[in-house]
Amino acid sequence: MQLADRMNHLGTETAFEVLARANALAAQGRDIINLGIGQPDFQTPENIVEAGRKALADGHHGYTPANGIPELREAVADDILKYRGATIDPEHVVIQPGGKPTMFYACLMFGEAGAEIMYPNPGFPIYESAIRFSGATPVPIALHEDTGFSFSADEVLEKVSDRTRLIIINSPANPTGGVVQKDELDKLVAGLERHPEVVILSDEIYSRMVYDNQPHVSLLSYPAIRDRLILLDGWSKTYAMTGWRLGYAIWPEACAEQATRLAVNDHSCVNAATQWAGVEALRGPQEAADEMVKAFDERREVIVKELNAIPGFRCVRPGGAFYAFPNIEGTGMTSSVLQEKILNEAGVAVISGTSFGAHGEGYLRFSYANSTENIIAAVGRIRDLLAAQ
């Protein structure tokens, strides 16, 4: 058979490959600690689970509107006002099965041969994959360790050309845990006034996971770009709902209908019971979500301290999400070689920085969505492994 050429440009997400290999080793009897997968180690709060059960019991078994049930879109609008201080029209909200469809829809809307799309590097690997699949040229935005893996607005603006269609921003970020500072966002938005044709996709899936009493700065708070801003968020991280597959995007008025049309062609609609569970997540008690973030903050302190105690490692303190991204250049090994060594010899699953782009060489991603005990044990294994070399 002859596949379409576009299939040669489709990437993958290495975290799932490492997870599969870690699980295979565990099935063989190996004691594996997984610090690779970006998934909360908490259960979905019971009130949310019960809302899903009730929706099934109440007969919510059929198709829903392609852009999501009105009750959920209204709950999203209320949540945006509560946590970001922005008023949005529920008609501009499109409910999706997770966050990735929004990435693909944005790239398909604005990417084509001859176009350029900018994206963070190191960054979530699906950005570059979706850009290449669309036919556009991916243009990396370098993230810098010495600024806590924020970007330089000046560097971004220097790369904007007459071919730039879309800029993807992610803060707090995967894989670095970096948070873009408000002054850099101010400078970026001001500079983009000279480029009114450029659209911005702001991936804010970790918006509730910002530490050190710092507020989350949403690009929704900048009126100058509201008419060309796509905001991505969802339930997976905040409410430990990764397997429920529920996300949303807020689209500019000019794009909401197009996004809904893509949804019709792609998946028809998101399953009904999950959407009612999503309503409860946003409108119900928030204590479980807050406690989860508190636990992540405590683990953050532990993992940074432990990683910095490994000779050859240095780790900046992440400002958000639940990832540490230590520099491992002092070990003398490449990221992929060290990833394999740590998994096979120490029984710890981590992800090579190069899985997140070329600028990730010299780094590893550690997810601290695991217990403090496992984090200490895992880093201890790595420390012992490298000491024995």
Contacts in CASP RR format, 6 or more apart in sequence:
PFRMAT RR
TARGET T0000
AUTHOR 0000-0000-0000
METHOD contacts of the structure
MODEL  1
MQLADRMNHLGTETAFEVLARANALAAQGRDIINLGIGQPDFQTPENIVE
AGRKALADGHHGYTPANGIPELREAVADDILKYRGATIDPEHVVIQPGGK
PTMFYACLMFGEAGAEIMYPNPGFPIYESAIRFSGATPVPIALHEDTGFS
FSADEVLEKVSDRTRLIIINSPANPTGGVVQKDELDKLVAGLERHPEVVI
LSDEIYSRMVYDNQPHVSLLSYPAIRDRLILLDGWSKTYAMTGWRLGYAI
WPEACAEQATRLAVNDHSCVNAATQWAGVEALRGPQEAADEMVKAFDERR
EVIVKELNAIPGFRCVRPGGAFYAFPNIEGTGMTSSVLQEKILNEAGVAV
ISGTSFGAHGEGYLRFSYANSTENIIAAVGRIRDLLAAQ
6 133 0 8 1.000
6 135 0 8 1.000
9 129 0 8 1.000
9 132 0 8 1.000
9 133 0 8 1.000
9 135 0 8 1.000
10 129 0 8 1.000
10 132 0 8 1.000
10 133 0 8 1.000
11 125 0 8 1.000
11 128 0 8 1.000
11 129 0 8 1.000
11 132 0 8 1.000
12 125 0 8 1.000
12 129 0 8 1.000
13 125 0 8 1.000
13 126 0 8 1.000
13 355 0 8 1.000
14 125 0 8 1.000
14 351 0 8 1.000
14 352 0 8 1.000
14 355 0 8 1.000
15 36 0 8 1.000
15 37 0 8 1.000
15 38 0 8 1.000
15 351 0 8 1.000
15 355 0 8 1.000
16 37 0 8 1.000
18 36 0 8 1.000
18 37 0 8 1.000
18 339 0 8 1.000
18 343 0 8 1.000
18 349 0 8 1.000
18 350 0 8 1.000
18 351 0 8 1.000
19 34 0 8 1.000
19 36 0 8 1.000
19 37 0 8 1.000
19 349 0 8 1.000
21 343 0 8 1.000
21 349 0 8 1.000
22 32 0 8 1.000
22 34 0 8 1.000
22 36 0 8 1.000
22 343 0 8 1.000
22 347 0 8 1.000
22 349 0 8 1.000
23 32 0 8 1.000
25 32 0 8 1.000
25 343 0 8 1.000
25 347 0 8 1.000
26 32 0 8 1.000
30 347 0 8 1.000
31 347 0 8 1.000
32 343 0 8 1.000
32 347 0 8 1.000
32 348 0 8 1.000
32 349 0 8 1.000
33 347 0 8 1.000
33 348 0 8 1.000
33 349 0 8 1.000
33 370 0 8 1.000
33 374 0 8 1.000
33 377 0 8 1.000
33 378 0 8 1.000
33 381 0 8 1.000
34 348 0 8 1.000
34 349 0 8 1.000
34 367 0 8 1.000
34 370 0 8 1.000
35 348 0 8 1.000
35 349 0 8 1.000
35 350 0 8 1.000
35 366 0 8 1.000
35 367 0 8 1.000
35 368 0 8 1.000
35 370 0 8 1.000
35 374 0 8 1.000
35 375 0 8 1.000
35 378 0 8 1.000
36 349 0 8 1.000
36 350 0 8 1.000
36 351 0 8 1.000
36 365 0 8 1.000
36 366 0 8 1.000
36 367 0 8 1.000
37 349 0 8 1.000
37 367 0 8 1.000
37 369 0 8 1.000
38 174 0 8 1.000
38 322 0 8 1.000
38 323 0 8 1.000
38 367 0 8 1.000
38 369 0 8 1.000
39 242 0 8 1.000
39 367 0 8 1.000
39 369 0 8 1.000
40 237 0 8 1.000
40 240 0 8 1.000
40 242 0 8 1.000
40 292 0 8 1.000
40 322 0 8 1.000
40 369 0 8 1.000
41 369 0 8 1.000
41 370 0 8 1.000
41 371 0 8 1.000
42 240 0 8 1.000
42 288 0 8 1.000
42 292 0 8 1.000
42 295 0 8 1.000
43 240 0 8 1.000
44 239 0 8 1.000
44 240 0 8 1.000
44 241 0 8 1.000
44 244 0 8 1.000
44 277 0 8 1.000
45 239 0 8 1.000
45 240 0 8 1.000
45 281 0 8 1.000
45 285 0 8 1.000
45 288 0 8 1.000
45 289 0 8 1.000
47 280 0 8 1.000
47 284 0 8 1.000
47 285 0 8 1.000
48 239 0 8 1.000
48 241 0 8 1.000
48 277 0 8 1.000
48 278 0 8 1.000
48 280 0 8 1.000
48 281 0 8 1.000
49 277 0 8 1.000
50 280 0 8 1.000
51 276 0 8 1.000
51 277 0 8 1.000
51 278 0 8 1.000
51 279 0 8 1.000
51 280 0 8 1.000
51 281 0 8 1.000
52 273 0 8 1.000
52 274 0 8 1.000
52 276 0 8 1.000
52 277 0 8 1.000
52 280 0 8 1.000
53 273 0 8 1.000
54 276 0 8 1.000
55 272 0 8 1.000
55 273 0 8 1.000
55 275 0 8 1.000
55 276 0 8 1.000
55 277 0 8 1.000
56 273 0 8 1.000
60 272 0 8 1.000
60 273 0 8 1.000
60 276 0 8 1.000
61 272 0 8 1.000
62 272 0 8 1.000
63 268 0 8 1.000
63 269 0 8 1.000
63 272 0 8 1.000
64 269 0 8 1.000
64 270 0 8 1.000
64 271 0 8 1.000
64 272 0 8 1.000
64 275 0 8 1.000
65 269 0 8 1.000
66 260 0 8 1.000
66 263 0 8 1.000
66 264 0 8 1.000
66 268 0 8 1.000
66 269 0 8 1.000
67 73 0 8 1.000
67 93 0 8 1.000
67 94 0 8 1.000
67 95 0 8 1.000
67 256 0 8 1.000
67 259 0 8 1.000
67 260 0 8 1.000
67 263 0 8 1.000
68 93 0 8 1.000
68 94 0 8 1.000
68 95 0 8 1.000
68 269 0 8 1.000
68 270 0 8 1.000
68 275 0 8 1.000
69 95 0 8 1.000
69 272 0 8 1.000
69 275 0 8 1.000
69 276 0 8 1.000
69 279 0 8 1.000
70 90 0 8 1.000
71 275 0 8 1.000
71 276 0 8 1.000
71 279 0 8 1.000
72 95 0 8 1.000
72 275 0 8 1.000
72 276 0 8 1.000
72 278 0 8 1.000
72 279 0 8 1.000
72 282 0 8 1.000
73 90 0 8 1.000
73 91 0 8 1.000
73 93 0 8 1.000
73 95 0 8 1.000
73 248 0 8 1.000
74 90 0 8 1.000
75 278 0 8 1.000
75 279 0 8 1.000
75 282 0 8 1.000
75 283 0 8 1.000
76 88 0 8 1.000
76 90 0 8 1.000
76 93 0 8 1.000
76 95 0 8 1.000
76 248 0 8 1.000
76 250 0 8 1.000
76 282 0 8 1.000
77 87 0 8 1.000
77 88 0 8 1.000
77 89 0 8 1.000
77 90 0 8 1.000
77 93 0 8 1.000
78 282 0 8 1.000
78 283 0 8 1.000
79 282 0 8 1.000
80 86 0 8 1.000
80 87 0 8 1.000
80 88 0 8 1.000
80 220 0 8 1.000
80 250 0 8 1.000
81 87 0 8 1.000
81 88 0 8 1.000
83 207 0 8 1.000
83 208 0 8 1.000
83 216 0 8 1.000
84 207 0 8 1.000
84 216 0 8 1.000
84 218 0 8 1.000
84 220 0 8 1.000
84 221 0 8 1.000
85 220 0 8 1.000
85 221 0 8 1.000
86 218 0 8 1.000
86 220 0 8 1.000
86 221 0 8 1.000
88 220 0 8 1.000
88 250 0 8 1.000
89 253 0 8 1.000
91 256 0 8 1.000
92 250 0 8 1.000
92 251 0 8 1.000
92 252 0 8 1.000
92 253 0 8 1.000
92 256 0 8 1.000
93 248 0 8 1.000
93 249 0 8 1.000
93 250 0 8 1.000
93 251 0 8 1.000
93 256 0 8 1.000
94 102 0 8 1.000
94 248 0 8 1.000
94 249 0 8 1.000
94 251 0 8 1.000
94 256 0 8 1.000
94 259 0 8 1.000
94 260 0 8 1.000
94 263 0 8 1.000
95 246 0 8 1.000
95 247 0 8 1.000
95 248 0 8 1.000
95 270 0 8 1.000
95 275 0 8 1.000
96 102 0 8 1.000
96 246 0 8 1.000
96 247 0 8 1.000
96 248 0 8 1.000
96 249 0 8 1.000
96 263 0 8 1.000
96 270 0 8 1.000
97 245 0 8 1.000
97 246 0 8 1.000
97 247 0 8 1.000
97 267 0 8 1.000
97 270 0 8 1.000
97 271 0 8 1.000
98 234 0 8 1.000
98 236 0 8 1.000
98 245 0 8 1.000
98 246 0 8 1.000
98 247 0 8 1.000
99 205 0 8 1.000
99 232 0 8 1.000
99 234 0 8 1.000
99 236 0 8 1.000
99 247 0 8 1.000
99 249 0 8 1.000
100 126 0 8 1.000
101 262 0 8 1.000
101 263 0 8 1.000
101 266 0 8 1.000
101 267 0 8 1.000
102 201 0 8 1.000
102 230 0 8 1.000
102 232 0 8 1.000
102 247 0 8 1.000
102 248 0 8 1.000
102 249 0 8 1.000
102 259 0 8 1.000
103 126 0 8 1.000
103 127 0 8 1.000
103 130 0 8 1.000
103 168 0 8 1.000
103 201 0 8 1.000
103 203 0 8 1.000
103 232 0 8 1.000
104 126 0 8 1.000
104 130 0 8 1.000
104 133 0 8 1.000
105 249 0 8 1.000
105 259 0 8 1.000
105 262 0 8 1.000
105 263 0 8 1.000
106 130 0 8 1.000
106 166 0 8 1.000
106 168 0 8 1.000
106 199 0 8 1.000
106 201 0 8 1.000
106 230 0 8 1.000
107 117 0 8 1.000
107 130 0 8 1.000
107 131 0 8 1.000
107 133 0 8 1.000
107 134 0 8 1.000
107 136 0 8 1.000
107 166 0 8 1.000
108 130 0 8 1.000
108 134 0 8 1.000
108 262 0 8 1.000
109 255 0 8 1.000
109 258 0 8 1.000
109 259 0 8 1.000
109 262 0 8 1.000
110 117 0 8 1.000
110 134 0 8 1.000
110 136 0 8 1.000
110 165 0 8 1.000
110 166 0 8 1.000
110 199 0 8 1.000
111 117 0 8 1.000
111 131 0 8 1.000
111 134 0 8 1.000
111 135 0 8 1.000
111 136 0 8 1.000
111 165 0 8 1.000
111 166 0 8 1.000
112 134 0 8 1.000
112 135 0 8 1.000
112 136 0 8 1.000
113 135 0 8 1.000
113 136 0 8 1.000
114 135 0 8 1.000
114 136 0 8 1.000
114 137 0 8 1.000
114 163 0 8 1.000
115 134 0 8 1.000
115 135 0 8 1.000
115 136 0 8 1.000
115 137 0 8 1.000
115 163 0 8 1.000
115 164 0 8 1.000
115 165 0 8 1.000
116 136 0 8 1.000
116 137 0 8 1.000
116 138 0 8 1.000
116 139 0 8 1.000
116 161 0 8 1.000
116 163 0 8 1.000
116 164 0 8 1.000
116 165 0 8 1.000
117 131 0 8 1.000
117 134 0 8 1.000
117 136 0 8 1.000
117 137 0 8 1.000
117 138 0 8 1.000
117 139 0 8 1.000
117 164 0 8 1.000
117 165 0 8 1.000
117 166 0 8 1.000
117 167 0 8 1.000
117 168 0 8 1.000
118 138 0 8 1.000
118 139 0 8 1.000
118 140 0 8 1.000
118 141 0 8 1.000
118 156 0 8 1.000
118 159 0 8 1.000
118 160 0 8 1.000
118 164 0 8 1.000
118 166 0 8 1.000
118 167 0 8 1.000
118 168 0 8 1.000
119 127 0 8 1.000
119 128 0 8 1.000
119 131 0 8 1.000
119 138 0 8 1.000
119 139 0 8 1.000
119 140 0 8 1.000
119 141 0 8 1.000
119 167 0 8 1.000
119 168 0 8 1.000
120 127 0 8 1.000
120 140 0 8 1.000
120 141 0 8 1.000
120 143 0 8 1.000
120 151 0 8 1.000
120 168 0 8 1.000
120 169 0 8 1.000
120 170 0 8 1.000
120 173 0 8 1.000
121 128 0 8 1.000
121 140 0 8 1.000
121 141 0 8 1.000
121 142 0 8 1.000
121 143 0 8 1.000
121 356 0 8 1.000
121 357 0 8 1.000
121 358 0 8 1.000
121 359 0 8 1.000
121 360 0 8 1.000
122 143 0 8 1.000
122 149 0 8 1.000
122 175 0 8 1.000
122 176 0 8 1.000
122 325 0 8 1.000
122 353 0 8 1.000
122 356 0 8 1.000
122 357 0 8 1.000
122 359 0 8 1.000
122 360 0 8 1.000
122 363 0 8 1.000
123 143 0 8 1.000
123 170 0 8 1.000
123 173 0 8 1.000
123 174 0 8 1.000
123 175 0 8 1.000
123 176 0 8 1.000
123 356 0 8 1.000
123 357 0 8 1.000
124 170 0 8 1.000
124 174 0 8 1.000
124 175 0 8 1.000
124 203 0 8 1.000
124 356 0 8 1.000
125 355 0 8 1.000
125 356 0 8 1.000
125 357 0 8 1.000
127 138 0 8 1.000
127 168 0 8 1.000
127 170 0 8 1.000
128 138 0 8 1.000
128 357 0 8 1.000
131 137 0 8 1.000
131 138 0 8 1.000
132 138 0 8 1.000
136 165 0 8 1.000
136 166 0 8 1.000
137 163 0 8 1.000
139 159 0 8 1.000
139 164 0 8 1.000
140 357 0 8 1.000
140 358 0 8 1.000
140 359 0 8 1.000
141 151 0 8 1.000
141 155 0 8 1.000
141 156 0 8 1.000
141 159 0 8 1.000
141 167 0 8 1.000
142 151 0 8 1.000
142 152 0 8 1.000
142 155 0 8 1.000
142 359 0 8 1.000
143 149 0 8 1.000
143 150 0 8 1.000
143 151 0 8 1.000
143 173 0 8 1.000
143 176 0 8 1.000
143 178 0 8 1.000
143 359 0 8 1.000
144 150 0 8 1.000
144 151 0 8 1.000
144 152 0 8 1.000
145 316 0 8 1.000
145 327 0 8 1.000
147 181 0 8 1.000
148 176 0 8 1.000
148 178 0 8 1.000
148 179 0 8 1.000
148 316 0 8 1.000
148 318 0 8 1.000
148 319 0 8 1.000
149 173 0 8 1.000
149 176 0 8 1.000
149 177 0 8 1.000
149 178 0 8 1.000
149 316 0 8 1.000
149 318 0 8 1.000
149 325 0 8 1.000
150 171 0 8 1.000
150 178 0 8 1.000
150 179 0 8 1.000
150 180 0 8 1.000
150 181 0 8 1.000
150 184 0 8 1.000
151 180 0 8 1.000
151 184 0 8 1.000
152 184 0 8 1.000
153 184 0 8 1.000
153 185 0 8 1.000
153 187 0 8 1.000
153 188 0 8 1.000
153 191 0 8 1.000
154 187 0 8 1.000
156 167 0 8 1.000
156 188 0 8 1.000
157 187 0 8 1.000
157 188 0 8 1.000
157 191 0 8 1.000
157 192 0 8 1.000
160 167 0 8 1.000
160 192 0 8 1.000
160 195 0 8 1.000
160 198 0 8 1.000
164 195 0 8 1.000
164 198 0 8 1.000
165 197 0 8 1.000
165 198 0 8 1.000
165 199 0 8 1.000
166 198 0 8 1.000
166 199 0 8 1.000
166 200 0 8 1.000
166 201 0 8 1.000
167 192 0 8 1.000
167 198 0 8 1.000
167 199 0 8 1.000
167 200 0 8 1.000
167 201 0 8 1.000
168 200 0 8 1.000
168 201 0 8 1.000
168 203 0 8 1.000
169 180 0 8 1.000
169 188 0 8 1.000
169 200 0 8 1.000
169 201 0 8 1.000
169 202 0 8 1.000
169 203 0 8 1.000
169 219 0 8 1.000
170 202 0 8 1.000
170 203 0 8 1.000
170 204 0 8 1.000
171 178 0 8 1.000
171 179 0 8 1.000
171 180 0 8 1.000
171 202 0 8 1.000
171 204 0 8 1.000
171 217 0 8 1.000
172 178 0 8 1.000
172 179 0 8 1.000
172 206 0 8 1.000
172 207 0 8 1.000
172 209 0 8 1.000
172 210 0 8 1.000
172 216 0 8 1.000
172 318 0 8 1.000
172 319 0 8 1.000
172 320 0 8 1.000
172 321 0 8 1.000
173 179 0 8 1.000
173 180 0 8 1.000
173 206 0 8 1.000
173 320 0 8 1.000
173 321 0 8 1.000
174 205 0 8 1.000
174 206 0 8 1.000
174 321 0 8 1.000
174 323 0 8 1.000
174 356 0 8 1.000
175 323 0 8 1.000
175 325 0 8 1.000
175 351 0 8 1.000
175 353 0 8 1.000
175 355 0 8 1.000
175 356 0 8 1.000
175 365 0 8 1.000
176 318 0 8 1.000
176 323 0 8 1.000
176 325 0 8 1.000
176 365 0 8 1.000
177 206 0 8 1.000
177 318 0 8 1.000
177 319 0 8 1.000
177 320 0 8 1.000
177 321 0 8 1.000
177 323 0 8 1.000
177 324 0 8 1.000
177 325 0 8 1.000
178 318 0 8 1.000
178 319 0 8 1.000
178 320 0 8 1.000
178 321 0 8 1.000
179 210 0 8 1.000
179 214 0 8 1.000
179 319 0 8 1.000
179 320 0 8 1.000
180 217 0 8 1.000
182 217 0 8 1.000
185 217 0 8 1.000
185 219 0 8 1.000
185 222 0 8 1.000
189 219 0 8 1.000
189 222 0 8 1.000
189 224 0 8 1.000
189 225 0 8 1.000
192 198 0 8 1.000
192 200 0 8 1.000
192 224 0 8 1.000
192 225 0 8 1.000
193 224 0 8 1.000
196 228 0 8 1.000
198 228 0 8 1.000
199 228 0 8 1.000
199 229 0 8 1.000
199 230 0 8 1.000
199 252 0 8 1.000
200 219 0 8 1.000
200 225 0 8 1.000
200 228 0 8 1.000
200 229 0 8 1.000
200 230 0 8 1.000
201 230 0 8 1.000
201 232 0 8 1.000
202 218 0 8 1.000
202 219 0 8 1.000
202 220 0 8 1.000
202 229 0 8 1.000
202 230 0 8 1.000
202 231 0 8 1.000
202 232 0 8 1.000
203 232 0 8 1.000
204 216 0 8 1.000
204 218 0 8 1.000
204 219 0 8 1.000
204 231 0 8 1.000
204 232 0 8 1.000
204 233 0 8 1.000
205 232 0 8 1.000
205 233 0 8 1.000
205 234 0 8 1.000
205 236 0 8 1.000
205 237 0 8 1.000
206 237 0 8 1.000
206 320 0 8 1.000
206 321 0 8 1.000
206 322 0 8 1.000
207 216 0 8 1.000
207 218 0 8 1.000
207 233 0 8 1.000
207 238 0 8 1.000
208 216 0 8 1.000
208 237 0 8 1.000
208 238 0 8 1.000
208 289 0 8 1.000
208 293 0 8 1.000
209 237 0 8 1.000
209 238 0 8 1.000
209 293 0 8 1.000
209 296 0 8 1.000
209 320 0 8 1.000
209 321 0 8 1.000
209 322 0 8 1.000
210 216 0 8 1.000
210 319 0 8 1.000
210 320 0 8 1.000
211 297 0 8 1.000
211 300 0 8 1.000
211 318 0 8 1.000
211 319 0 8 1.000
211 320 0 8 1.000
212 319 0 8 1.000
214 319 0 8 1.000
218 231 0 8 1.000
219 225 0 8 1.000
219 229 0 8 1.000
219 231 0 8 1.000
220 226 0 8 1.000
220 229 0 8 1.000
220 231 0 8 1.000
220 250 0 8 1.000
222 229 0 8 1.000
226 252 0 8 1.000
227 252 0 8 1.000
227 253 0 8 1.000
227 254 0 8 1.000
228 252 0 8 1.000
229 250 0 8 1.000
229 252 0 8 1.000
230 249 0 8 1.000
230 250 0 8 1.000
230 251 0 8 1.000
230 252 0 8 1.000
230 255 0 8 1.000
231 249 0 8 1.000
231 250 0 8 1.000
232 247 0 8 1.000
232 248 0 8 1.000
232 249 0 8 1.000
233 247 0 8 1.000
233 248 0 8 1.000
233 249 0 8 1.000
234 246 0 8 1.000
234 247 0 8 1.000
234 248 0 8 1.000
235 241 0 8 1.000
235 244 0 8 1.000
235 246 0 8 1.000
235 247 0 8 1.000
235 278 0 8 1.000
235 281 0 8 1.000
236 242 0 8 1.000
236 243 0 8 1.000
236 244 0 8 1.000
236 245 0 8 1.000
236 246 0 8 1.000
236 247 0 8 1.000
237 321 0 8 1.000
237 322 0 8 1.000
238 281 0 8 1.000
238 289 0 8 1.000
239 278 0 8 1.000
239 281 0 8 1.000
239 288 0 8 1.000
239 289 0 8 1.000
240 292 0 8 1.000
241 277 0 8 1.000
241 278 0 8 1.000
241 281 0 8 1.000
244 274 0 8 1.000
244 277 0 8 1.000
244 278 0 8 1.000
245 270 0 8 1.000
245 274 0 8 1.000
246 270 0 8 1.000
246 274 0 8 1.000
246 275 0 8 1.000
246 277 0 8 1.000
246 278 0 8 1.000
247 270 0 8 1.000
249 259 0 8 1.000
251 258 0 8 1.000
251 259 0 8 1.000
263 269 0 8 1.000
296 322 0 8 1.000
296 368 0 8 1.000
296 369 0 8 1.000
298 372 0 8 1.000
299 322 0 8 1.000
299 368 0 8 1.000
299 370 0 8 1.000
299 371 0 8 1.000
299 372 0 8 1.000
299 375 0 8 1.000
300 317 0 8 1.000
300 318 0 8 1.000
300 319 0 8 1.000
300 320 0 8 1.000
300 322 0 8 1.000
300 324 0 8 1.000
300 368 0 8 1.000
302 368 0 8 1.000
302 372 0 8 1.000
302 375 0 8 1.000
302 376 0 8 1.000
303 315 0 8 1.000
303 324 0 8 1.000
303 366 0 8 1.000
303 368 0 8 1.000
303 375 0 8 1.000
303 379 0 8 1.000
304 315 0 8 1.000
304 316 0 8 1.000
304 317 0 8 1.000
304 318 0 8 1.000
304 324 0 8 1.000
306 375 0 8 1.000
306 376 0 8 1.000
306 379 0 8 1.000
306 380 0 8 1.000
307 313 0 8 1.000
307 315 0 8 1.000
307 324 0 8 1.000
307 326 0 8 1.000
307 366 0 8 1.000
307 379 0 8 1.000
308 314 0 8 1.000
308 315 0 8 1.000
308 326 0 8 1.000
309 379 0 8 1.000
309 383 0 8 1.000
310 326 0 8 1.000
310 379 0 8 1.000
310 382 0 8 1.000
310 383 0 8 1.000
310 386 0 8 1.000
311 330 0 8 1.000
311 386 0 8 1.000
311 387 0 8 1.000
312 328 0 8 1.000
312 329 0 8 1.000
312 330 0 8 1.000
312 331 0 8 1.000
312 332 0 8 1.000
312 386 0 8 1.000
313 326 0 8 1.000
313 327 0 8 1.000
313 328 0 8 1.000
313 330 0 8 1.000
313 331 0 8 1.000
314 326 0 8 1.000
314 327 0 8 1.000
315 324 0 8 1.000
315 325 0 8 1.000
315 326 0 8 1.000
315 327 0 8 1.000
316 325 0 8 1.000
318 324 0 8 1.000
318 325 0 8 1.000
322 367 0 8 1.000
322 368 0 8 1.000
322 369 0 8 1.000
323 365 0 8 1.000
323 366 0 8 1.000
323 367 0 8 1.000
323 368 0 8 1.000
324 365 0 8 1.000
324 366 0 8 1.000
324 368 0 8 1.000
325 353 0 8 1.000
325 363 0 8 1.000
325 364 0 8 1.000
325 365 0 8 1.000
325 366 0 8 1.000
326 363 0 8 1.000
326 364 0 8 1.000
326 366 0 8 1.000
327 362 0 8 1.000
327 363 0 8 1.000
328 335 0 8 1.000
328 338 0 8 1.000
328 362 0 8 1.000
328 363 0 8 1.000
328 364 0 8 1.000
329 362 0 8 1.000
331 338 0 8 1.000
331 386 0 8 1.000
333 341 0 8 1.000
334 354 0 8 1.000
334 361 0 8 1.000
334 362 0 8 1.000
335 352 0 8 1.000
335 353 0 8 1.000
335 354 0 8 1.000
335 360 0 8 1.000
335 361 0 8 1.000
335 362 0 8 1.000
335 363 0 8 1.000
335 364 0 8 1.000
336 352 0 8 1.000
336 354 0 8 1.000
338 352 0 8 1.000
338 364 0 8 1.000
339 350 0 8 1.000
339 351 0 8 1.000
339 352 0 8 1.000
339 364 0 8 1.000
341 385 0 8 1.000
342 348 0 8 1.000
342 349 0 8 1.000
342 350 0 8 1.000
342 364 0 8 1.000
342 382 0 8 1.000
342 385 0 8 1.000
343 349 0 8 1.000
343 350 0 8 1.000
345 385 0 8 1.000
346 378 0 8 1.000
346 381 0 8 1.000
346 382 0 8 1.000
346 384 0 8 1.000
346 385 0 8 1.000
347 381 0 8 1.000
348 378 0 8 1.000
348 381 0 8 1.000
348 382 0 8 1.000
350 364 0 8 1.000
350 365 0 8 1.000
350 366 0 8 1.000
351 364 0 8 1.000
351 365 0 8 1.000
352 364 0 8 1.000
352 365 0 8 1.000
353 360 0 8 1.000
353 361 0 8 1.000
353 362 0 8 1.000
353 363 0 8 1.000
353 364 0 8 1.000
353 365 0 8 1.000
354 360 0 8 1.000
354 361 0 8 1.000
355 365 0 8 1.000
356 365 0 8 1.000
368 375 0 8 1.000
370 378 0 8 1.000
END
